Amino acid sequence: MNWAEIKKTARERFGPACRVCPVCDGRACAGEMPGMGGVGSGASFMSNVAALARYRLNLRTLHDNDTPDTRLTLFGHALEIPILVAPVAGTAPNMNNAVSEEDLADALMGGAVAAGSLGMAGDGPSPKFAEIGLATLARYEGRGCFISKPRHAEDILRLLHQAEDAGAWAVGVDIDAAGIINMVRAGQYVGPKPVSAWRDIIARLGRPFILKGIMTPDEAEMALDTGAAAIVVSNHGGRILDHTPGTADVLPSIAARVKGKITILADGGVRSGYDVLKMLALGADAVMVGRPMAIAAVGGGKEAVAALLAQYADQLRSAMILTGCGSLADVNARILWRDGA
Ligand SMILES: Cc1cc2nc3c(=O)[nH]c(=O)nc-3n(C[C@H](O)[C@H](O)[C@H](O)COP(=O)(O)O)c2cc1C
């Protein structure tokens, strides 16, 4: 892969919507939401990147783990790598129409499938986004997830039943989008719901359910009572509430409460296989990546998304060898060094 060429193409296609910075850290695009940035001051997006950067990895080589195993079982399916493609939708509002919505969705899910991973289709202010996401999911024989916005219960169920018909491995809702600005501006209802409402919704579904957007240990514990199969520790890439902590900062306290009781996914600011390893060590079972995958999709289609996942996977394998981890089960906080600790 010629990354310089892919980035150049992405930059040209995005125009002002994304500068394709050397490090995607939320500085240049602060406040550009709709757009690719973080909401308000951009602090939540920047906190995600900064939180991961505060952790370092302890180098250990006096062991015999020379072929690390990155495989895992997620939602009852075997995956080659614990690195998933997060739902990223809306090329018109967010990406200056850099590519068509169909091409973006196809590149993200197709790239994930090609890399032995899992993609997620998203929902947005235009019904077109969900339609395209669901069609993409069907084209890849359901090898992915569909994440609805936190709409009225009947609308969530309609979309998630369609995702189930498309064969989705899991379905979910980005509950953190309860006040997301682009839905509000488009006059689309989104709102919060209590545990009892989620319990009723989840009971009417036949696939594992994901609650995306948990940022506190108490809500992680409440998620256990909804019947959800997984939570995503996420602040939506810093796009919904200004001034949240970074996800890597809150992940350990959440894992301390619910690890082993519910699948823990995490995203926000993951920019390499080293960051993936840090998130796993902090308590995630698998990690999701948003903007870097969208940039790869815009600059080089599904081949570039698959290649970026392969690059992160290579970095993860190398880092597992150099921190003494033979399998994902060996990854824990002993491999981490925290600045100032
Ligand atoms: C342009 C854009 C569109 C997004 N669309 C969705 C969406 O439709 N549904 C959703 O659950 N999350 C959406 N997200 C959030 C991502 O799934 C993910 O949580 C976030 O991007 C992770 O942070 P990262 O971009 O720093 O990796 C979107 C993010 C971006 C940047």
The ligand as an ORCA input file, in Angstrom:
! r2SCAN-3c Opt
* xyz 0 1
  C     -17.819     11.146     10.823
  C     -18.228     10.213     11.908
  C     -19.449      9.558     11.822
  C     -19.846      8.677     12.823
  N     -21.052      8.017     12.696
  C     -21.447      7.162     13.674
  C     -22.678      6.451     13.560
  O     -23.416      6.556     12.593
  N     -23.025      5.621     14.584
  C     -22.216      5.460     15.680
  O     -22.570      4.699     16.583
  N     -21.040      6.109     15.798
  C     -20.649      6.953     14.826
  N     -19.443      7.583     14.956
  C     -18.574      7.320     16.132
  C     -17.669      6.121     15.859
  O     -18.400      4.923     15.756
  C     -16.641      5.912     17.002
  O     -17.289      5.820     18.235
  C     -15.575      6.999     17.049
  O     -15.303      7.521     15.781
  C     -14.310      6.431     17.688
  O     -13.323      7.385     17.811
  P     -12.110      7.569     16.752
  O     -12.723      8.181     15.530
  O     -11.195      8.500     17.460
  O     -11.510      6.213     16.490
  C     -19.016      8.462     13.949
  C     -17.775      9.094     14.011
  C     -17.362      9.954     13.011
  C     -16.004     10.601     13.100
*
